[in-house]
Amino acid sequence: MPPSSEHAQEALRLRTLMLIAAIAAGIVLCYLLAQPFLPALTWAIALSVLFTPFQGWLESKLRHPGLAAIIAVVVIAFIVVVPVIFVGQHLIGQAAQGAQLIETKVATGEWRRAIDAQPRLASVAVMIEDELDLPTTVKSLTTWFSTTAGAFVSGSMFQVISFSLIFYLLFFFLRDRRGVVASLHHLSPLSREETENLLLRVRDTIQATVYGTLVVSIIQGLLAGLMFWWLGLPAPLLWGVVMAILSVVPMLGAFVVWIPAALFLALEGSWGKSLILVLWGMLVVGTIDNLLRPVLVGNLLKLHTVLAFISVVGGLMLFGPAGLILGPVVLTITTVLLEIWRSRSADDLGTQ
């Protein structure tokens, strides 16, 4: 090969390496730019995948993608926001009532009488009274809890902005979904068939994760509500629905309801019922999420349960609430890319 040709090849390789480095740096910077919006982006994409058929149906009726997307976003917001308001109102009200009840029981000494009825716990009461000014401590804690719970459930300004951002992004993902898919096909280094397969697998993963989460949440709410009914707690159907909705939210769950309920039972002297509720909540309601969700997601995606478990739980640990979707999606993308690499390697060997 002539020297000039070798220099040209070296220059081409150098430019290719520089381009790869620039692309890698750009991807990292883009990720850092998008990181603050990652939860909103994730849930907007998930909702757009779930409601694309509805958007398509609206477009067929209205013949205007923008108007159809507006109507779809309003409907989706209604489906999502109404349960949040429903749960929020009940939790705020019950938090205030519960805090007042605890404060009253401590101030009147009713909690001490309940413990005195259990001789084995009398020493615990003495120790608590020796170490703490219990009425003052409880009053401070209940005031803090009521204020914090109300602010958390009703939503801070940041939460309102994040919620609004989800629906803002959702509008564009629905309206411009064909353009987004076309851009992905154009930019992807994979063939059109490979890219289409990758997108379909990601769609299936999102649907499986969301539907699996909904099924598990319904089961958790049902099991917790049944225990409330069996223990004679008030409004078991209502609180079962509330716990089911809370179970959908990553980092929250049914424990937000059953832990205070167990505390109330203990303060009333129903120690056996309180212990039963705690054990049921921890060992059954709390554990079924981590056990059943990976099984459902794994079956829907034809993944081994261990891989599904790692993708869901590891995703939550790595990405926070958005990891519920991102964990399985990352695993799916990696799996598909490995399958493509294996297929190409087999084709290369076959042509030699």
C-alpha positions as CSV (number, residue, x, y, z in Angstrom):
1,M,0.0,0.0,0.0
2,P,1.5,3.4,-0.9
3,P,2.5,5.7,1.9
4,S,-0.1,8.3,1.0
5,S,-2.8,5.6,1.2
6,E,-1.5,4.5,4.7
7,H,-1.5,8.1,5.9
8,A,-5.1,8.5,4.6
9,Q,-6.2,5.3,6.4
10,E,-4.5,6.5,9.7
11,A,-6.2,9.9,9.3
12,L,-9.5,8.2,8.7
13,R,-9.1,6.0,11.8
14,L,-8.1,9.0,13.9
15,R,-11.1,11.0,12.7
16,T,-13.3,8.0,13.5
17,L,-11.9,7.7,17.0
18,M,-12.4,11.4,17.6
19,L,-16.0,11.2,16.3
20,I,-16.6,8.2,18.7
21,A,-15.1,10.1,21.6
22,A,-17.2,13.2,20.8
23,I,-20.3,11.1,20.5
24,A,-19.6,9.4,23.9
25,A,-18.9,12.7,25.5
26,G,-22.1,14.1,24.0
27,I,-24.2,11.2,25.3
28,V,-22.7,11.6,28.8
29,L,-23.5,15.4,28.8
30,C,-27.0,14.8,27.4
31,Y,-27.6,12.3,30.2
32,L,-26.4,14.8,32.8
33,L,-28.7,17.5,31.2
34,A,-31.7,15.1,31.3
35,Q,-30.9,13.6,34.7
36,P,-33.0,16.2,36.7
37,F,-35.9,15.4,34.4
38,L,-35.4,11.7,34.3
39,P,-38.4,10.7,36.4
40,A,-40.7,13.0,34.4
41,L,-39.3,11.7,31.1
42,T,-39.6,8.1,32.2
43,W,-43.2,8.3,33.3
44,A,-44.2,10.5,30.3
45,I,-42.7,7.8,27.9
46,A,-44.4,5.0,29.9
47,L,-47.8,6.7,29.7
48,S,-47.3,7.5,26.0
49,V,-46.6,3.8,25.3
50,L,-49.6,2.7,27.3
51,F,-52.0,5.2,25.7
52,T,-50.7,5.3,22.1
53,P,-53.7,3.1,21.0
54,F,-56.1,5.6,22.6
55,Q,-54.3,8.5,20.8
56,G,-54.5,6.6,17.5
57,W,-58.2,6.1,18.0
58,L,-58.7,9.8,18.7
59,E,-56.7,10.8,15.7
60,S,-58.9,8.6,13.5
61,K,-61.9,10.4,14.8
62,L,-60.6,14.0,14.9
63,R,-58.1,14.0,12.1
64,H,-55.9,16.4,14.1
65,P,-53.0,15.0,16.1
66,G,-52.6,18.1,18.3
67,L,-56.2,18.2,19.4
68,A,-56.3,14.4,19.9
69,A,-53.1,14.7,22.1
70,I,-54.7,17.4,24.2
71,I,-57.8,15.3,24.8
72,A,-55.7,12.3,25.6
73,V,-53.6,14.2,28.1
74,V,-56.7,15.5,29.8
75,V,-58.1,12.0,30.1
76,I,-54.9,10.5,31.3
77,A,-54.4,13.4,33.9
78,F,-57.9,12.7,35.1
79,I,-57.2,9.0,35.5
80,V,-53.9,9.7,37.4
81,V,-54.7,12.8,39.4
82,V,-58.2,11.9,40.7
83,P,-56.8,8.8,42.7
84,V,-54.0,11.0,44.0
85,I,-56.4,13.6,45.3
86,F,-58.6,10.9,46.7
87,V,-55.8,9.3,48.7
88,G,-54.3,12.7,49.6
89,Q,-57.6,14.0,51.2
90,H,-58.1,10.8,53.2
91,L,-54.5,10.6,54.4
92,I,-54.4,14.3,55.4
93,G,-57.7,14.0,57.3
94,Q,-56.7,10.7,59.0
95,A,-53.2,12.0,59.8
96,A,-54.7,15.0,61.7
97,Q,-57.3,12.8,63.5
98,G,-54.7,10.1,64.3
99,A,-52.2,12.7,65.7
100,Q,-54.9,14.2,67.9
101,L,-56.0,10.8,69.1
102,I,-52.4,9.8,70.1
103,E,-51.9,13.1,71.9
104,T,-55.1,12.6,73.8
105,K,-54.4,9.0,74.8
106,V,-50.9,10.1,76.1
107,A,-52.1,13.2,77.9
108,T,-54.9,11.3,79.7
109,G,-52.6,8.4,80.6
110,E,-54.8,6.0,78.7
111,W,-51.7,4.5,77.0
112,R,-50.3,3.7,80.5
113,R,-53.4,1.9,81.6
114,A,-53.4,-0.2,78.4
115,I,-49.8,-1.2,79.2
116,D,-50.5,-1.8,82.9
117,A,-53.0,-4.4,81.8
118,Q,-50.0,-6.3,80.3
119,P,-47.6,-6.9,83.2
120,R,-44.8,-7.9,80.9
121,L,-44.9,-4.5,79.3
122,A,-45.0,-2.5,82.6
123,S,-41.2,-2.2,82.7
124,V,-41.2,-0.7,79.2
125,A,-43.7,2.0,80.3
126,V,-41.5,2.9,83.3
127,M,-38.4,3.1,81.1
128,I,-40.2,5.4,78.6
129,E,-41.4,7.7,81.4
130,D,-38.0,7.8,83.0
131,E,-36.2,8.8,79.7
132,L,-38.8,11.0,78.1
133,D,-41.3,13.8,78.9
134,L,-43.8,11.7,76.9
135,P,-46.7,14.2,76.6
136,T,-44.4,17.0,75.4
137,T,-42.5,14.7,73.1
138,V,-45.7,13.2,71.6
139,K,-47.2,16.6,71.1
140,S,-44.1,17.8,69.2
141,L,-44.0,14.6,67.2
142,T,-47.7,14.7,66.3
143,T,-47.5,18.3,65.3
144,W,-44.5,17.6,63.1
145,F,-46.2,14.5,61.6
146,S,-49.4,16.3,60.8
147,T,-47.5,19.2,59.2
148,T,-45.1,17.0,57.3
149,A,-47.8,14.5,56.1
150,G,-50.0,17.3,54.9
151,A,-47.3,19.0,53.0
152,F,-46.1,15.7,51.5
153,V,-49.4,14.4,50.4
154,S,-50.9,17.7,49.2
155,G,-47.7,18.2,47.2
156,S,-44.9,20.8,47.4
157,M,-44.3,23.2,44.5
158,F,-41.6,20.9,43.2
159,Q,-44.0,18.0,43.1
160,V,-46.6,20.1,41.3
161,I,-44.0,21.2,38.7
162,S,-42.8,17.6,38.3
163,F,-46.3,16.4,37.8
164,S,-47.0,19.1,35.3
165,L,-43.8,18.4,33.4
166,I,-44.9,14.7,32.9
167,F,-48.1,15.8,31.2
168,Y,-46.3,18.5,29.2
169,L,-43.8,16.0,27.8
170,L,-46.6,13.5,27.4
171,F,-48.4,15.8,25.0
172,F,-45.4,16.0,22.6
173,F,-44.7,12.2,22.9
174,L,-48.3,11.5,21.9
175,R,-48.6,14.1,19.2
176,D,-45.1,13.6,17.6
177,R,-44.7,9.9,18.3
178,R,-44.3,9.0,14.6
179,G,-41.6,11.6,14.2
180,V,-39.8,10.4,17.3
181,V,-39.8,6.8,16.0
182,A,-38.6,8.0,12.6
183,S,-35.7,9.9,14.2
184,L,-34.7,6.9,16.2
185,H,-34.7,4.8,13.1
186,H,-32.6,7.4,11.3
187,L,-30.1,7.9,14.1
188,S,-29.8,4.2,15.2
189,P,-26.6,2.4,14.0
190,L,-28.8,-0.8,13.8
191,S,-30.7,-1.9,10.7
192,R,-34.3,-0.9,10.4
193,E,-35.5,-4.4,11.3
194,E,-33.2,-4.5,14.3
195,T,-34.3,-1.1,15.5
196,E,-38.0,-2.0,15.1
197,N,-37.4,-5.2,17.1
198,L,-35.7,-3.1,19.9
199,L,-38.5,-0.6,20.1
200,L,-41.1,-3.4,20.2
201,R,-39.3,-5.1,23.0
202,V,-39.0,-1.9,25.0
203,R,-42.7,-1.3,24.5
204,D,-43.5,-4.8,25.7
205,T,-41.2,-4.2,28.7
206,I,-42.9,-1.0,29.7
207,Q,-46.4,-2.5,29.4
208,A,-45.4,-5.7,31.3
209,T,-43.8,-3.6,34.1
210,V,-46.8,-1.2,34.5
211,Y,-49.4,-4.0,34.3
212,G,-47.5,-6.2,36.7
213,T,-47.2,-3.3,39.1
214,L,-51.0,-2.7,38.9
215,V,-51.8,-6.3,39.6
216,V,-49.4,-6.5,42.6
217,S,-50.9,-3.3,44.0
218,I,-54.4,-4.6,43.7
219,I,-53.4,-7.8,45.5
220,Q,-51.6,-5.8,48.2
221,G,-54.7,-3.6,48.8
222,L,-57.0,-6.7,48.8
223,L,-54.8,-8.5,51.4
224,A,-54.4,-5.5,53.6
225,G,-58.1,-4.6,53.4
226,L,-59.1,-8.1,54.3
227,M,-56.9,-8.0,57.4
228,F,-58.5,-4.6,58.4
229,W,-61.9,-6.3,58.0
230,W,-60.9,-9.4,60.0
231,L,-59.5,-7.2,62.8
232,G,-62.6,-5.1,63.0
233,L,-60.9,-1.9,61.9
234,P,-63.2,0.8,60.4
235,A,-63.8,1.2,56.6
236,P,-61.7,-1.8,55.4
237,L,-62.9,-1.4,51.8
238,L,-61.9,2.3,51.7
239,W,-58.5,1.7,53.3
240,G,-57.9,-1.3,51.0
241,V,-58.4,1.0,48.0
242,V,-56.1,3.6,49.5
243,M,-53.4,1.0,50.2
244,A,-53.7,-0.4,46.7
245,I,-53.2,3.1,45.2
246,L,-50.3,3.8,47.6
247,S,-48.7,0.5,46.5
248,V,-48.4,1.8,43.0
249,V,-46.2,4.7,44.1
250,P,-42.5,3.6,44.3
251,M,-40.9,4.3,47.7
252,L,-44.3,4.4,49.4
253,G,-46.7,1.6,49.9
254,A,-49.5,0.1,52.1
255,F,-47.3,0.6,55.2
256,V,-48.2,4.3,55.2
257,V,-51.7,3.1,56.4
258,W,-51.2,-0.1,58.3
259,I,-48.4,1.1,60.6
260,P,-50.5,3.9,62.1
261,A,-53.4,1.4,62.3
262,A,-51.3,-1.0,64.3
263,L,-50.2,1.9,66.6
264,F,-53.8,2.8,67.3
265,L,-54.6,-0.8,68.1
266,A,-51.7,-0.9,70.5
267,L,-52.7,2.3,72.2
268,E,-56.2,0.9,72.7
269,G,-54.8,-2.1,74.4
270,S,-55.4,-4.5,71.5
271,W,-51.8,-5.8,71.5
272,G,-52.7,-9.1,69.9
273,K,-54.4,-7.4,67.0
274,S,-51.6,-4.9,66.7
275,L,-49.0,-7.7,66.5
276,I,-51.1,-9.6,63.9
277,L,-51.4,-6.5,61.7
278,V,-47.7,-5.8,62.0
279,L,-46.7,-9.3,61.1
280,W,-49.2,-9.5,58.2
281,G,-48.1,-6.1,56.9
282,M,-44.4,-7.0,57.1
283,L,-44.4,-10.7,56.1
284,V,-47.3,-10.8,53.6
285,V,-48.3,-7.4,52.3
286,G,-44.8,-5.9,52.3
287,T,-43.0,-9.0,51.0
288,I,-45.4,-9.9,48.2
289,D,-44.3,-6.8,46.2
290,N,-40.7,-8.0,45.9
291,L,-41.7,-11.6,45.3
292,L,-44.7,-11.4,43.0
293,R,-43.8,-8.4,40.9
294,P,-40.6,-10.0,39.4
295,V,-42.5,-13.2,38.8
296,L,-45.3,-11.4,36.9
297,V,-42.9,-9.2,34.9
298,G,-40.6,-12.1,34.2
299,N,-43.5,-14.2,32.9
300,L,-44.8,-11.5,30.7
301,L,-41.3,-10.8,29.3
302,K,-40.2,-14.5,29.3
303,L,-37.3,-13.6,31.7
304,H,-36.0,-15.6,34.5
305,T,-37.4,-14.4,37.9
306,V,-33.9,-13.6,39.2
307,L,-33.2,-11.3,36.3
308,A,-36.6,-9.6,36.6
309,F,-36.0,-9.2,40.3
310,I,-32.6,-7.6,39.8
311,S,-33.9,-5.3,37.1
312,V,-36.9,-4.0,39.2
313,V,-35.3,-3.8,42.6
314,G,-31.9,-2.7,41.3
315,G,-33.6,-0.1,39.1
316,L,-35.3,1.4,42.1
317,M,-32.0,1.5,44.0
318,L,-30.1,3.0,41.1
319,F,-32.6,5.4,39.5
320,G,-35.1,6.0,42.4
321,P,-38.8,5.8,41.5
322,A,-38.1,6.0,37.8
323,G,-36.1,2.8,38.1
324,L,-39.4,0.8,38.3
325,I,-39.5,1.4,34.5
326,L,-35.9,2.1,33.7
327,G,-34.4,-1.0,35.3
328,P,-36.4,-3.5,33.2
329,V,-35.9,-1.3,30.1
330,V,-32.2,-1.2,30.5
331,L,-32.1,-5.0,30.9
332,T,-34.3,-5.4,27.8
333,I,-32.1,-3.1,25.7
334,T,-29.0,-4.9,26.8
335,T,-30.5,-8.3,26.0
336,V,-31.6,-7.2,22.6
337,L,-28.2,-5.7,21.7
338,L,-26.5,-8.9,22.8
339,E,-28.9,-10.9,20.6
340,I,-28.1,-8.7,17.7
341,W,-24.3,-9.0,18.3
342,R,-24.7,-12.8,18.5
343,S,-26.8,-12.9,15.3
344,R,-24.2,-10.8,13.4
345,S,-21.3,-12.9,14.7
346,A,-23.1,-16.1,13.6
347,D,-23.7,-14.5,10.1
348,D,-20.0,-13.5,9.9
349,L,-18.8,-17.0,10.7
350,G,-21.3,-18.5,8.2
351,T,-19.9,-16.4,5.4
352,Q,-16.3,-17.3,6.0
